């Protein structure tokens, strides 16, 4: 009866190898049928062999080497089972060796033990069939203990089938980050489920290939994958703009680099939050215009651009006239209303091509690029009229607020602080003239 279980040994070993290497998760029914149909048929034929002799053609006894031996003549199905068993053993070895080769640290001892165990098993089966020197010895029973010893050594010494390796593989696969394993030639050897999902969403067919080939349709991602320093890359995934933090962990000991692990972490929420915080830090909350910090930063950039390209640049400094009286008479909420509505007037009048900012209190600044002097003078005159005619309403109260303006044009080599100082001086001249006017310096 002990021989009944032998056909299932190689099948069970292949099943274990498939599960261990992660190849049993798909097409389970098809794999199960391919592996176990022949052993099951062998079991049935073995139990009913007396009726058909398909498994064993004949069974007898023979005195040999001073002992009694069973003489078995193989039937046609036994050859089928033999080929099946050898195939299962070879496939198992291939899977386990390939999995070991993909490991971050190659374990040569484990590969050697797996290969030797496979050779022992195949040798036992081959000698049992060929019967060298004509001896009726079951070599499978002789070689199987050596096979078992070597597999036990692989399990105990090299963590084969141990929980540590399985747990690491589970963490690798279950992680939300997209993880790619690359060799020193920058060839993608392996990737987890999240990485494969990302590739599919980018219309990239997941495969083992050079990174340059795999990501050729995504130049920004390819550039990030080729760098070793952390990189933020923007990808368009299903019509959405997403940001990924690409980091690298090198695989190897000392100077011997074997490859690297690339991790792509979705940082879209963090990136958008940082952008929003940056925007808020550069925006005046009440007027929804640029604040003083933003004006100084962007204004310097505009001046540098003007210096390089020779474009004209004008600066307007403005103050709302008698704004303190509005606060004192109607209250600060009314003053806030005036600030907000006047800011809308500025945005509608000068448009998005101008740099408009609230510098603080009732003080505003507008920087305008590439507008002729006469045309800009006309725009400023229209603004003065708009401000004077605009009616503010607050809880049944109506009133008007005018604006005083100082204007200057950038001279070659002039910096932002120089322009602001000159425009501010012009502004005070406008106030001295009686307000609601513009002075040009």
C-alpha positions as CSV (number, residue, x, y, z in Angstrom):
1,X,0.0,0.0,0.0
2,X,3.0,2.3,0.5
3,X,3.4,2.6,-3.2
4,X,-0.1,4.1,-3.7
5,X,1.0,7.5,-2.4
6,X,4.2,7.7,-4.5
7,X,2.5,9.2,-7.6
8,X,1.3,12.1,-5.5
9,X,4.7,13.0,-4.1
10,X,5.9,14.9,-7.2
11,X,2.5,16.4,-7.6
12,X,2.4,17.7,-4.1
13,X,5.9,19.0,-4.4
14,X,5.0,21.0,-7.5
15,X,1.9,22.4,-5.8
16,X,4.1,23.5,-2.9
17,X,6.6,25.2,-5.3
18,X,3.7,27.0,-7.1
19,X,2.2,28.3,-3.9
20,X,5.6,29.3,-2.5
21,X,6.6,31.2,-5.7
22,X,3.2,32.9,-6.0
23,X,2.2,31.1,-9.3
24,X,-0.8,29.3,-7.9
25,X,-3.0,32.4,-7.3
26,X,-4.4,32.3,-10.9
27,X,-6.0,29.5,-12.9
28,X,-6.2,27.3,-9.8
29,X,-8.7,24.8,-11.3
30,X,-6.7,24.4,-14.5
31,X,-3.4,23.9,-12.6
32,X,-5.0,21.5,-10.1
33,X,-6.4,19.4,-13.0
34,X,-3.1,19.4,-14.9
35,X,-1.2,18.3,-11.8
36,X,-3.5,15.8,-10.2
37,X,-5.5,14.1,-13.0
38,X,-2.7,11.6,-13.9
39,X,-1.9,10.7,-10.2
40,X,-5.6,10.1,-9.6
41,X,-5.9,7.9,-12.6
42,X,-2.7,6.1,-11.5
43,X,-4.3,5.5,-8.1
44,X,-7.4,4.0,-9.7
45,X,-5.4,1.8,-12.1
46,X,-3.1,0.7,-9.3
47,X,-6.1,-0.5,-7.2
48,X,-7.7,-2.2,-10.2
49,X,-4.5,-3.5,-11.9
50,X,-5.6,-7.2,-11.7
51,X,-8.4,-6.5,-14.1
52,X,-6.4,-4.7,-16.9
53,X,-2.6,-4.8,-16.1
54,X,-2.2,-1.2,-17.5
55,X,-0.1,-0.1,-14.6
56,X,1.9,-3.3,-13.8
57,X,2.0,-5.9,-16.6
58,X,3.1,-8.6,-14.2
59,X,4.3,-9.1,-10.6
60,X,6.5,-12.0,-9.4
61,X,9.3,-12.9,-7.0
62,X,13.0,-13.7,-7.6
63,X,15.9,-14.8,-5.4
64,X,18.8,-12.5,-6.0
65,X,21.9,-11.4,-4.0
66,X,20.8,-13.7,-1.2
67,X,17.3,-12.2,-0.8
68,X,13.8,-12.3,-2.2
69,X,13.0,-9.5,-4.6
70,X,9.7,-8.4,-6.2
71,X,9.9,-8.5,-9.9
72,X,7.6,-5.9,-11.6
73,X,7.1,-5.5,-15.3
74,X,5.9,-2.0,-16.2
75,X,2.6,-1.5,-17.9
76,X,2.0,1.3,-20.4
77,X,0.4,3.6,-17.9
78,X,3.4,3.3,-15.6
79,X,5.5,5.1,-18.3
80,X,2.9,7.9,-18.4
81,X,3.1,8.3,-14.6
82,X,6.9,8.2,-14.8
83,X,7.0,11.0,-17.4
84,X,4.5,13.0,-15.3
85,X,6.6,12.6,-12.1
86,X,9.8,13.6,-13.8
87,X,8.1,16.6,-15.4
88,X,6.7,17.7,-12.0
89,X,10.1,17.4,-10.4
90,X,11.9,19.4,-13.1
91,X,9.2,22.2,-13.1
92,X,9.4,22.4,-9.3
93,X,13.2,22.8,-9.4
94,X,12.9,25.5,-12.1
95,X,10.4,27.5,-10.1
96,X,12.4,27.3,-6.9
97,X,15.7,28.1,-8.5
98,X,14.2,31.0,-10.5
99,X,12.6,32.4,-7.3
100,X,16.0,32.1,-5.5
101,X,17.7,33.9,-8.4
102,X,15.2,36.8,-8.1
103,X,15.9,37.2,-4.4
104,X,17.6,40.4,-3.2
105,X,20.5,38.3,-1.9
106,X,21.3,35.2,-4.0
107,X,21.6,32.1,-1.9
108,X,23.9,29.8,-3.9
109,X,23.7,27.0,-1.2
110,X,19.9,26.8,-1.5
111,X,20.0,26.6,-5.2
112,X,22.6,23.9,-5.1
113,X,20.6,21.8,-2.6
114,X,17.4,22.1,-4.6
115,X,19.3,21.1,-7.8
116,X,21.0,18.1,-6.0
117,X,17.7,17.0,-4.5
118,X,16.1,17.1,-7.9
119,X,19.0,15.1,-9.5
120,X,18.6,12.4,-6.7
121,X,14.9,12.1,-7.3
122,X,15.3,11.8,-11.1
123,X,18.2,9.4,-10.7
124,X,16.2,7.1,-8.5
125,X,13.3,7.0,-10.9
126,X,15.6,6.5,-13.9
127,X,17.5,3.6,-12.3
128,X,14.3,1.9,-11.2
129,X,13.2,1.8,-14.8
130,X,16.5,0.9,-16.5
131,X,17.6,-1.7,-13.8
132,X,21.3,-1.5,-14.4
133,X,23.1,-4.9,-14.1
134,X,19.7,-6.5,-14.1
135,X,19.1,-6.2,-10.4
136,X,15.5,-5.9,-9.3
137,X,16.1,-3.0,-6.8
138,X,13.7,-0.2,-6.2
139,X,16.2,2.7,-6.5
140,X,13.5,5.2,-5.8
141,X,13.3,4.0,-2.2
142,X,17.1,4.3,-1.9
143,X,17.4,7.8,-3.3
144,X,14.3,9.3,-1.8
145,X,15.9,9.7,1.7
146,X,18.8,11.7,0.2
147,X,16.3,13.9,-1.6
148,X,14.4,14.4,1.7
149,X,17.6,15.2,3.6
150,X,18.7,17.9,1.1
151,X,15.3,19.5,1.0
152,X,15.2,19.6,4.8
153,X,18.6,21.3,4.8
154,X,17.2,23.9,2.3
155,X,14.2,24.5,4.5
156,X,16.1,24.8,7.8
157,X,19.3,26.6,6.6
158,X,17.9,28.8,3.9
159,X,14.4,29.7,5.0
160,X,12.8,27.7,2.2
161,X,9.0,27.6,2.8
162,X,9.5,29.4,6.2
163,X,7.1,32.0,7.4
164,X,9.7,34.8,7.2
165,X,10.0,34.5,3.4
166,X,6.2,34.0,2.9
167,X,5.5,37.0,5.2
168,X,8.0,39.2,3.2
169,X,6.3,38.2,0.0
170,X,2.9,39.0,1.4
171,X,4.0,42.4,2.5
172,X,5.6,43.0,-0.9
173,X,2.4,42.1,-2.8
174,X,-0.1,43.7,-0.4
175,X,1.6,47.0,-0.1
176,X,-0.3,50.1,-1.4
177,X,2.9,51.5,-3.0
178,X,4.0,50.4,-6.4
179,X,7.3,48.5,-6.1
180,X,9.6,47.5,-8.9
181,X,12.7,45.3,-8.6
182,X,15.5,46.2,-11.1
183,X,18.9,44.6,-11.8
184,X,22.1,46.5,-12.5
185,X,21.2,46.8,-16.2
186,X,18.0,48.7,-15.1
187,X,15.9,45.8,-16.2
188,X,12.6,45.3,-14.4
189,X,12.7,41.8,-12.9
190,X,9.7,41.8,-10.6
191,X,6.8,44.1,-9.4
192,X,4.0,43.9,-6.9
193,X,0.3,44.0,-7.6
194,X,0.1,47.8,-7.1
195,X,2.9,48.3,-9.6
196,X,1.1,46.1,-12.2
197,X,-2.1,48.0,-11.6
198,X,-0.4,51.3,-12.1
199,X,1.2,50.1,-15.4
200,X,-2.2,48.9,-16.7
201,X,-3.7,52.3,-15.9
202,X,-0.9,53.9,-17.8
203,X,-1.6,51.6,-20.7
204,X,1.8,49.8,-20.2
205,X,1.8,46.0,-20.5
206,X,3.5,44.6,-17.4
207,X,6.5,42.5,-18.4
208,X,10.1,41.8,-17.5
209,X,11.9,44.3,-19.7
210,X,14.5,47.1,-19.6
211,X,13.1,50.2,-17.9
212,X,13.9,52.3,-21.0
213,X,11.6,50.1,-23.0
214,X,8.9,49.6,-20.4
215,X,8.5,53.3,-19.7
216,X,9.4,54.8,-23.1
217,X,5.8,56.2,-23.4
218,X,6.2,58.0,-20.0
219,X,9.4,60.1,-20.3
220,X,9.0,61.8,-16.9
221,X,8.5,58.4,-15.2
222,X,11.5,56.9,-17.1
223,X,13.7,59.9,-16.0
224,X,12.6,59.3,-12.3
225,X,13.3,55.6,-12.6
226,X,16.8,56.2,-13.9
227,X,17.7,58.5,-11.0
228,X,18.9,57.3,-7.6
229,X,17.9,60.4,-5.6
230,X,14.2,60.9,-4.5
231,X,12.1,62.4,-7.2
232,X,8.5,63.7,-7.5
233,X,6.9,62.9,-10.8
234,X,3.5,63.9,-12.2
235,X,1.5,61.2,-14.1
236,X,-1.8,61.4,-15.8
237,X,-3.8,58.3,-14.7
238,X,-7.3,57.8,-16.2
239,X,-7.5,61.6,-16.8
240,X,-6.4,62.6,-13.3
241,X,-3.1,64.3,-12.5
242,X,-1.4,62.3,-9.8
243,X,2.0,62.9,-8.1
244,X,4.3,60.1,-7.1
245,X,7.3,60.1,-4.8
246,X,9.9,57.8,-6.5
247,X,12.6,56.5,-4.1
248,X,15.4,54.0,-4.5
249,X,16.8,51.3,-2.2
250,X,20.0,49.7,-3.5
251,X,20.4,45.9,-3.3
252,X,23.9,44.6,-2.5
253,X,26.7,44.4,0.0
254,X,29.5,47.0,0.1
255,X,30.5,48.0,-3.4
256,X,28.9,44.9,-5.0
257,X,25.6,46.4,-6.4
258,X,23.2,43.7,-7.5
259,X,20.2,46.0,-8.4
260,X,17.7,48.2,-6.7
261,X,14.1,48.5,-5.5
262,X,12.1,51.4,-6.8
263,X,9.1,52.5,-4.8
264,X,6.4,54.8,-6.2
265,X,4.2,56.3,-3.5
266,X,1.1,58.3,-4.3
267,X,1.6,61.7,-2.6
268,X,-1.1,63.5,-4.5
269,X,-3.1,64.5,-1.4
270,X,0.1,65.7,0.3
271,X,1.3,67.5,-2.8
272,X,-2.1,69.2,-3.3
273,X,-2.2,70.2,0.4
274,X,1.3,71.7,0.2
275,X,0.3,73.6,-3.0
276,X,-2.8,74.9,-1.3
277,X,-0.8,75.9,1.8
278,X,1.7,77.7,-0.5
279,X,-1.1,79.4,-2.3
280,X,-2.6,80.6,1.0
281,X,0.8,81.8,2.2
282,X,1.0,84.0,-0.9
283,X,-2.7,85.2,-0.9
284,X,-4.3,87.9,1.0
285,X,-7.4,86.4,2.6
286,X,-9.7,89.4,2.5
287,X,-9.0,90.7,-1.0
288,X,-8.1,87.3,-2.5
289,X,-5.2,89.1,-4.3
290,X,-1.5,88.4,-3.9
291,X,-0.1,89.5,-0.6
292,X,3.0,91.5,0.1
293,X,5.2,88.4,0.2
294,X,3.9,87.2,-3.2
295,X,4.3,90.6,-4.7
296,X,7.9,91.0,-3.6
297,X,8.8,87.5,-4.9
298,X,7.0,87.6,-8.2
299,X,7.8,91.3,-8.8
300,X,11.6,90.4,-8.6
301,X,11.0,87.7,-11.2
302,X,9.3,90.1,-13.5
303,X,12.1,92.6,-13.2
304,X,14.7,89.9,-14.0
305,X,12.6,89.0,-17.1
306,X,12.4,92.6,-18.1
307,X,16.1,93.0,-17.7
308,X,16.7,90.0,-19.9
309,X,14.1,90.7,-22.7
310,X,14.0,94.4,-22.5
311,X,10.3,94.6,-21.9
312,X,8.7,97.7,-20.4
313,X,7.4,97.5,-16.8
314,X,5.2,100.0,-14.9
315,X,4.3,100.0,-11.2
316,X,1.2,101.6,-9.7
317,X,1.0,102.2,-5.9
318,X,-2.5,103.0,-4.7
319,X,-4.2,104.1,-1.5
320,X,-8.0,104.2,-0.8
321,X,-8.7,107.8,0.1
322,X,-10.0,108.5,3.7
323,X,-10.4,104.8,4.3
324,X,-10.0,105.4,8.1
325,X,-13.1,107.5,8.0
326,X,-15.0,104.6,6.5
327,X,-14.0,102.3,9.4
328,X,-14.7,104.9,12.0
329,X,-18.1,105.8,10.6
330,X,-19.5,102.5,9.4
331,X,-17.3,100.0,11.3
332,X,-14.6,97.5,10.3
333,X,-16.9,95.1,8.5
334,X,-17.8,97.9,6.1
335,X,-14.1,98.6,5.6
336,X,-13.6,94.9,4.8
337,X,-16.4,95.2,2.2
338,X,-14.7,98.1,0.6
339,X,-11.4,96.3,0.4
340,X,-13.1,93.2,-1.2
341,X,-15.1,95.2,-3.8
342,X,-12.2,97.4,-4.8
343,X,-10.0,94.3,-5.3
344,X,-12.7,93.0,-7.7
345,X,-12.6,96.3,-9.6
346,X,-8.8,96.0,-9.9
347,X,-8.9,92.4,-11.2
348,X,-11.6,93.2,-13.7
349,X,-9.9,96.3,-14.9
350,X,-6.3,95.1,-15.3
351,X,-6.9,91.4,-15.9
352,X,-4.9,88.3,-15.1
353,X,-1.9,89.4,-17.1
354,X,-1.0,92.0,-14.4
355,X,0.4,91.4,-11.0
356,X,-2.1,92.8,-8.5
357,X,-1.5,92.7,-4.8
358,X,-2.8,94.1,-1.5
359,X,0.3,95.2,0.4
360,X,-1.5,95.8,3.7
361,X,-4.4,98.0,5.0
362,X,-5.8,100.1,2.2
363,X,-2.6,100.0,0.1
364,X,-2.5,98.2,-3.2
365,X,0.1,97.7,-6.0
366,X,-0.2,96.7,-9.6
367,X,2.7,95.8,-11.9
368,X,2.0,95.9,-15.6
369,X,4.2,94.5,-18.4
370,X,4.5,95.6,-22.0
371,X,1.9,98.4,-22.1
372,X,2.7,101.7,-23.8
373,X,2.8,104.8,-21.6
374,X,-0.2,106.5,-23.2
375,X,-2.3,103.4,-23.2
376,X,-1.6,102.8,-19.6
377,X,-2.3,106.4,-18.7
378,X,-5.7,106.0,-20.3
379,X,-6.4,102.8,-18.3
380,X,-5.4,104.6,-15.1
381,X,-7.8,107.5,-15.8
382,X,-10.6,105.0,-16.4
383,X,-9.8,103.3,-13.1
384,X,-10.0,106.6,-11.3
385,X,-13.5,107.2,-12.8
386,X,-14.6,103.7,-11.9
387,X,-13.5,104.0,-8.3
388,X,-15.2,107.4,-7.9
389,X,-18.5,106.2,-9.4
390,X,-18.7,102.9,-7.6
391,X,-21.3,102.8,-4.9
392,X,-20.8,100.8,-1.8
393,X,-23.9,99.5,0.0
394,X,-23.9,98.3,3.6
395,X,-27.1,97.9,5.7
396,X,-28.9,100.7,3.9
397,X,-25.9,103.0,3.8
398,X,-24.4,104.1,0.5
399,X,-21.2,105.9,-0.1
400,X,-18.2,106.3,-2.5
401,X,-14.5,105.8,-2.0
402,X,-11.9,107.3,-4.3
403,X,-8.3,106.2,-4.9
404,X,-4.9,108.0,-5.2
405,X,-2.3,106.6,-7.5
406,X,1.5,106.9,-7.9
407,X,3.0,105.5,-11.1
408,X,6.5,104.9,-12.3
409,X,8.2,103.2,-15.2
410,X,11.2,101.0,-14.7
411,X,14.5,102.4,-15.8
412,X,17.3,100.0,-17.0
413,X,19.0,98.4,-14.1
414,X,16.4,99.5,-11.6
415,X,15.4,97.0,-9.0
416,X,12.0,96.4,-7.3
417,X,12.7,98.4,-4.1
418,X,13.8,101.4,-6.2
419,X,10.5,101.2,-8.3
420,X,8.4,100.9,-5.1
421,X,10.2,103.8,-3.5
422,X,9.6,106.1,-6.5
423,X,6.0,105.0,-7.0
424,X,5.3,105.5,-3.3
425,X,6.7,109.0,-3.6
426,X,4.4,109.7,-6.5
427,X,1.5,108.4,-4.5
428,X,2.1,110.9,-1.7
429,X,2.3,113.7,-4.3
430,X,-1.2,112.6,-5.5
431,X,-2.5,112.9,-2.0
432,X,-0.9,116.3,-1.6
433,X,-2.7,117.4,-4.9
434,X,-6.1,116.6,-3.3
435,X,-6.4,112.8,-3.9
436,X,-8.4,110.9,-6.5
437,X,-5.7,111.5,-9.1
438,X,-2.5,109.9,-10.5
439,X,1.1,111.2,-10.4
440,X,3.8,109.9,-12.6
441,X,7.5,109.9,-11.7
